[in-house]
Amino acid sequence: MEDHGDGPRREKTRKRVLTNVNTIFCKSVSKKALISLAERIIKNHKRIKKSDNNLTRTSKIIFITLICKMWYNTFKSFDFTRRDMSEGIMIDIDIMKDASEIIKYDSDMISYAVQERLLSDYTDMRAIAHWHYDIECIYITEGEMNYDINGNKILLNKGDFIFVNSKQVHFGYSNFKRECEFIVILISPELFRCNVGLYQEYVDNILSNKNFEYLYISADDDSYIEYLQSIVSVKNRILVYKKSVENQEKKIYESYKITGLLYELWDVIQRAVNKYMSENGVEDEDDINNYSDVKLQRLMLRYIFDNYSEQLTLEDIAESACIGRSKCCKIFQKYVNQTPVEYLNNYRLEISKKLLKNTNYSITNIALSCGYNYTSYYSKMFLKRYNESPSDYRKRSGSKVS
């Protein structure tokens, strides 16, 4: 007996999913639209009866189409407009689509980076809030720097050292536009994985501790003076070896030496961290409210980095973390010390500076690629932040424009 009720319903479903295919292939589809489409297709797929082979095949084709489109968008997004943001971060890196970083390591063989930097290298003497899987160490050689880690604000002075745990939202800045010279060292945790047992015992117990965010050692703290002296000693030797590399043969030898020094550095840091956690009762227990907020902040940063070229609103940013506008603003104020819109605009402008300097794109095209529909408004925002027009900056920066 023919099922007159299910027939029209199946035909309606067929038309709906085929419409989704056409939509997926539109070049203007955004990530947000793709997610919406995926949800609709999954919903439609659940309605399809196993007995209807044609519909099942159609559904499979749609899923494959969707995956291909997502891959296309992923590869398309890895262009120069989303890369090389070293002026905004504490070390030379590339920003990833998830608001973390691709570290530009000093060696092809060792996952580490050491740089001597000035705070004045950054726009308005303020780095962009970011996070990464690598552990980060900063030593102040001259001056002072304000440092923010998950909303915790610290003033670093000459001779101070700070260790930032993996995956923490952090950035450096100056409240009073004072110069600061510092050394930053980044190390991939993968460097210490040569022995699984040792890694779990001496590395992962720190990196995976949700309640341990950073270790700050003041130059005036006598209780940690031995650790600080050891850290400074290893840091100086790393700099010497790094600067002494002159040819490939020596580079291989020095890489071997630096690896040993990085292990020595971690040994000192992990002993200091364990001392701190023991004295302060830091245990690996979930602080649900704080830890969840950190994760929400990462999600929203990821969304901005992934979609800054589109027309984003406060609602869009909040929805990316499934929270309301009010909580979104509170989290940004806590961890980034900016409103979501301020952060978005500042990031867009930093991207545009790179494009002005390193490409021959017209100012109009740069404005559009950074999410500004009107060149006049983009120029106004650029002038307000950098005290010069985009064209003047392009001339002054020695652009590659021919």
Buried (B, 14 or more C-beta within 10 A) or exposed (E): EEEEEEEEEBEEBBEBBEEBBEBBEEEEBBBBEBEBBBEBBEEBBEBBEEEBEEBBEBBEEBBEBBEEBBEBBEEEBEEEBBBBBBBBBBBBBBBBBBBBBEBBBBBEEBBBBBBEBEBBEBBEBBBBBBBBBBBBBBBBEEBBBBBBBBBBEBEBBBBBBBBBBBBBBBBBBBEEEEEBBBBBBBBBBEBBEEEEEEBEEBBBBBBBBBBBBBBBBBBEEEEBEEBBEBBBBBBEBBBEBBEEBEEEEEBEEBBEBBBEBBBBBBEBBBBBBBBBBEEEEBEEEEEEEBBEBBEBBBBBBBBBBBBBBEEBEBEBBBBBBEBEBEEBBEBBBBBBBBBBBEBBBBBBBBBBBBBBBBBEBEBEEBBBBBBBEEBEEBBEBBBEBBEEBBEEBBEEEEBEEE
